[in-house]
Amino acid sequence: MYLHGTSKINDQGHLEIGGVDATKLTQEFGTPLYVFDEALVRQRCREFVEAFQASGLKFQVAYASKAFCVMAMCRLAAEENMSLDVVSDGELYTALQAGFPADRIHFHGNNKTIEEIEMAIDAKIGCFVVDNFAELHTLNAIAGEKRQKVKVLFRVTPGVEAHTHEFISTGQTDSKFGFDLGNGSAFRALEEAKALPNVDILGVHSHIGSQIFEVDGFRMAAERVAAFAVHVRKELDLTFRVINLGGGFGIRYIEGHTPLPMATYVKAITDAIKENFGSNDYPLPEIWIEPGRSIVGDAGTTLYTIGSTKEIPGVRKYVAVDGGMSDNPRPALYDAQYEAMLANRATEQPEEVVSIAGKLCESGDMLIWDLNLPKVQTGDILAVSCTGAYNYAMASNYNRVRRPAVVFVKDGQADLVVKRETFDNVAGNDLIPERMKQASK
Ligand code: LLP
């Protein structure tokens, strides 16, 4: 397993993260356990912020909180001078409870409810990323009732789709999100918005994909957005002050993943903006981005206790852990691949090839296929790396399992940031109708 950030093997032959022995963490907090290397999260935030500072452009780096949204993380992002992208009332609530400055919160989503819009306007958030015509008019109406003018970006689909190593340029993007640049709906949105009294148009937003290892897709998106900005300026006399190019910067989950340094992505984006706006004599806009995975992904490690094994001679050996798709649905959902090691026997040589199964009642609940490990014993601690993004965030109570605890580790100290769920968290909202209670008397 590749050792990210402060992870290392200590003198006892144990995995250590943030200066804390992983076996101590499991004794103190139990398993499964999400462990975050706080120094690495902060380092990732700084890599983005410093790269933008070097560009000389005005900017905001908004952490896409959907990747991992808990109060301690929101607090950390605020301390690191990040802005925050939220996509629901729950994420907004978490951020506000954590004391995140509202004026640096951006609200996304293709179907914001009236309640969400009201909550966000009342909180005086920094900006709405408007996704569709209905939202635009609802937002204008609610803002009017509340005698406020709200700042808006328009989410556009630029006809660029990027995944890992390739990007494709599509004529018209078939997407549930945003206004299409190619078919004129983005232009119509701006035209309609111009006539609305309660929206202050900042500019446009585009997000081209996730886990991207190349800069070409971002460059092309910047080019298309700039061409659109020039067109809108000429036709509607509207000048964009902000361009948001979304998230999607890739990370190394397994060998063969080759992400670029964050500074390389930022430089490609800021250079493309300078070129494409500068050459059109357009006042340079502020640049915003929204990294999620690249802020928290490789800083997360999940620790499990190994339980049962099942060997099928000539076929494979299954090794089961005390979690699975309930704490990490990504292998089942996306065929995501992970690396892992025995945290309590980290220096021992591999002796067998095993497949790591979860404990949930579903054959598809497999975390890793064909992993080289020392001879596994019940009670060993399995560490799966790179589980910081979209793991806790997408965890479920399937089979009514309790969601794990989350700890931040740094400089030899471990702090609980989310408590392990209790049975009351799992069943506490259940109600038995009175008539059933009476019938059973
Ligand atoms: N901005 C927008 C508008 C987005 O839709 C997303 C991710 C991001 C930013 C952050 O993207 P990132 O930097 O994290 O790639 N559950 C999936 C990922 C879904 C991403 C959705 N949007 C997974 O586990 O891979």
Boltz pocket constraint, residues with backbone or C-beta under 6 A from the ligand:
constraints:
  - pocket:
      binder: B
      contacts: [[A, 64], [A, 67], [A, 85], [A, 108], [A, 207], [A, 209], [A, 210], [A, 211], [A, 246], [A, 247], [A, 248], [A, 249], [A, 290], [A, 291], [A, 292], [A, 293], [A, 294], [A, 330], [A, 334], [A, 389], [A, 390]]
      max_distance: 6.0
